[in-house]
Amino acid sequence: MPEESEIEGSRRVPLTADPAERPDTDVPSTAADHRVWPGAVAVAAVATIIAWIRMPTAVAGWLYAEDGRTFIGDWLRADEPIKVLWMPYAGYQHLIPRLASGLVVALVPPAGWALAINAIACLVVGTVAGLIFVFSRDVISFRPARVVLALLAVMTPMAGFEALGNIANLHWFLLYLTPWLILATQRSTVGAIAMAAVAFGSVATEPQCAIFLPLAIWRFVASPRTRPVMICWLLGVVAQVATTFEAPRAIGADIPPIGSTIEGYVLNVGMTLATTHVPLLGSVLVRIGWWIGFVGVATILAVAAVGIVKGSLMAKVAIGALIYGSVVTWSASFVL
């Protein structure tokens, strides 16, 4: 039975071949492409349930952080509610949380606002997982690996710390979705429209998605079929840049020392692979030292190195993009 990455027709191509590697290759919709959607729906459903189960007690049943005072509050205070959709907060746009909170205010009684926000947040994260399962088919054809990549969004210990169940933290999941979205190739006009909407919505919610601009430019040049999606993604970047100039975010004058930045990265990446329990992490640091975190980071890099050596071009690019995104987003959020 042909794999999803095989092109329908008399001439077959290797599983590692991809539109980015063969920019002149068309990618028609095939029966295999349609078969991906039941799996995607299943992954999305499982991820949504996991997100709901792992939702922190401080979030479940509550309007957490900006969910209440900003996203719902702005709808209640606005004289012209439609303007809330593009109202800046903290120097950037928050399109998806604005849309979600607007729907909740319009359709749900106040007593149910918190649970409705919880449910929407978990559903969005589950949808992100399902989309990663679909988009990653252009990077890797092995379905179990794609399921793992998708469920990482809800299974990592850090995700359950405070990110799940609230719309204030949806942007982190959209950031993880972004490289998979950019590396994917649509199979139909409907797919192109849907991907364009996801592309614009993601970057119009998370400005850090713009760090993948080099990747988007490469795809724009190498794969003409993806250009409509990349253009919509770039429009989202332009919207975020314009917002930053219009309502800049306050940035502290003090810059942390480079050693502290590295230690923070090691702690958050290398030492949270198993737990985010702060007392336990503190005890490990005191009794063992920072080297245990460096071992965790080195382990991740070793696995990545195997993928870079043995993987296809698209796999190499995906791994490089994920590592690059990890380092840049941590450094930017810590320093800025």
N, C-alpha and C positions, 0 to 999 in steps of 0.2 A: 504494500500500500504506500503511495507516495507521501512524503513528509510535507509539512506546511510550506517549507522554504523552497520546494521544487517548483519550477515554472511549468505550467501546463503547455503541452505542445509536443511536437515530434522530437525537439532537441532538449535534453535534460541537462541540468546544471548541478554542480555539487551542493551539498547542504551548506557549505560555508559561503557560497556565493550570495551576494546581497546587492540590492540596488545601489548602495553607496560604493561598492566595489566595482559594479558594472553600471555606470551612470546611464548608459544607453539602453538598458534592459527595462522593458515594461513589466509591471507586476499585476497581471489580471486577477480578478477574483475567481477563486476555484472552490471546489467542494470542500477542500481541506480548510480554506479560510472560513467558511461558514461553520465548520465543525468546531472551531475554536471558541465560539460564543457560549455553548453550554458549559464548557469548562470555566470560562471567564465568569459566568453567572454564579457557578458553584463556588469559585474562589472568592468572589465578592460577598456572597452570603456567609461563608465561613468566616471571612475576615471581619465582617460586620458584627457577627455574634461574638467573636473573640474580643473585638474592641469594646463591646458592651460589657462583657464579663470582666475585662481588665480595667475598666474605667475606675479611676481612683475614687475613694469615698469622699474626698474633698470636692469632687466634681459632680458625682452622681446626685441628681435631684437639686442641683444648685446652678445659679447663673454665675459661672466662674469668671473671675477677673473682668476682662473687657466685654464678655458676653452680655452682661447686664448693664453696666454703667455706660458703656460706649455703643455697642452694636444695637441693642434694644433701646437704650436710653436716647440715642440720637434720633431714632424714628419717632419717639414720643415727644421729643422737644422741638422737632423740625416744623417750621411754618410751611415749607414746601417739601413734603416728604420725598419726592422724586430725586431731589438733589442729594439725598443721603447716600444714594448709590455710589457717587463719586466723591464723597466727602473725605478729605485726607485725615488720617490719624497717624501720629508718630512719624510723619514725613513720607507716607506712602499710601497707596490704595489697598483696599481690602474687599474686592468685589464679591467673592463668594460668601464671606461672613455677612456682608451687607445684604445680599440677596436672601440668605437663609434667615437672618433675623427679621427682615421685612415680611417674609412669608409667615413667620411665626406670629408676629404682631397682628398681621391682617387676618389670620385664619384660626388662631388658637386662643382660647380664653386665658387671661393672665395666670390663673392657677396652674396651667399646664405648660407655661413658657419654658421652665427649666428642663422638664423631661423632653419636651419637643426639641429643644436645642441639643440635648444629649443624644437623642435619636438621630437627628440630622447629621451631627458631627460623626457619629459612628458609621452612618450610611455613606457619607462622603469618603471616609477613610477606607471602607470596604470597597467602594467603587474604584478608588485609587489602586487598591490591590488587584482588582479584576482587570483594570486597564494595563497595569504592569505585566500581568500574565499575557495579555494580548500583544502589547507593543514589543515585549522582549523576544517574540518569535523571530524577529528580524536580526536578532543577535545570537540566539541559541535555540536549537530545535528540540532539545531534550525537555519534555514537558515537566517531569518532576523538578528539574532545576528551576524552571520558570515558576512553578508553584512556590518553591522556597523563596525565590527573589521577591515574589508578590507578598507572601505572608511575613517577610521581614518587617514590613510596615507596621504590623500590629504585634509581632512576637518579641522584638528586642526589649530587654529590660527597661531601657530608657523611655520607650514609648508609653509604658504604663506609669511612669513617674508623675506626669501631669498633662501629657499631650492628648490623651484619648478622652473623648466625650465632651469636648468643648470646641467652639468654632474659633476661639482666639488662637489656637495652636494648629489649625488646619494647614497653615502655610508651610509647616515643616514637611508634611506628607506630600504636598504639591511640589516641593523642592526635590524630593526623592523621585517623584514621577517624571520630572522634566527631562533628564537625559534619555530615559526610555522613550518618551514621546518624540524627542528630536531625532532619535535613531530609527524610529518606525517609519514605514512607508504605507500609505493608504492604498487600499485595493479598489476603491470605488468613489464615485462622486459623493455619495452619502457619507462614506467614511472620511473623505476629505473635509466635508463640512463639520462633521462631529469632532474630528481631530483639531480643526481650526478653532472651534469653540472652546475645547479643552485647553488648547495652547494659550489662547488669549486670557481665559479665565484664570489659569494657573499663574501666569506672570503678572496679571493685574491684581493678584492677591498676595504674591510673594515676590518682592523686588529682587531678592537674592537669586532668583532664577536667571537673572541677567548675567551671572557669572559664566553661564554656558553659551554666551554669545559666540565665542570662537567655534564651538561645536555646531551651532545653528548656521553660521556662515559657511562652514565646510559642507554641511548637508545641502544648503541652498545651491552651492556651486556644483557639488558632485552628483546630486540627485534632483534633476529638474522636476520630477513628479511631486516632490515634497514642497516645492516653492510656495504654493498657496498657504500651506500650514505654517511655514516659516515666516511668511509675511505677517500673518495674524499674530504670531508669537512676537515678532519685532514691534508690532503696533502696541502690544502690551508693555514692552520695554520702554517705548517712547512715552506711553502714558505714565509710567512710574517715574521716569526721568523728569518729565514736565511737573509732576506732583512734587518731587523733591525740590525743584527750583521755586515752585509756588509756595510751598509750606515746608521748609527744611526742618529736618529733625535736629534737635539739640544734641551736640556731641561734646563730651567731656574734654577738658584740656589735657588731662593726664593720660599718658600712654603707658600701659603696663610694660615692665621689662620683658625682653624676649624669653628669658628663662621661665618666667611665670606663664607666658603664653604656651610654651611647650609643655610645661607640667600640666596645665589645664587640659590640653589636648590629650595627653597621655592618660589623665584621670578619666576623662569623659569617653574616650574611645577604647583604650586598652583595659581599663579596670571596670567598666560597666557591662562587659560581655556576659557576666553571670548574675550581677545584682546591682541595684541602685540604692541599697540600704546604706544610708550615710554612716551610722555608727560602725558597721562592719568595714566599710571602705576606709574609714579613719583608723580603725584598729590595724588593718593590713598595712597602711602607710607607716604607722608608728613602729610596728613590729618587724616588718619586712623591708619597707622602703619603696622608693619609686620604681626600682628596677622591674618589679612585677608588672607594672603598667607598660613598661617598654617591651616586655616579653609579649604582652597581649597585642601591642601594635605590630611588633615584628612577626607574630603569627599571621595576622591579617595580611601583611605585606608579602609574606611567603606564599600564601594561598593565591594572592593576586599575581605574583610573579609566575606561578605555574600556568595560570590562565593566559597571561600575556605571551608566554613562550609557546604554549600549545594551541591557543585559540585562533580563530579566524581574525581577519582585520577588524570586523565589527566588534568582536569580543574584546580585542585589545583596546579599541577606542572606548568601549563602555567601561572597562575596568579603569582605564586612565581617567575618564571623566568622573567616575565615582570617587576615586582617591583625591583628585584635584578638588572636587566639590567639597569633600569632607574637610580638607585642610583650609581651603579659602573661607568657607562659611564659618568655621570655628574661629579662625583668626580675625575675620572681620567683625563678628558678633562680640568677641572678647575685647578687641582693641577699640572698636567704635561704639 
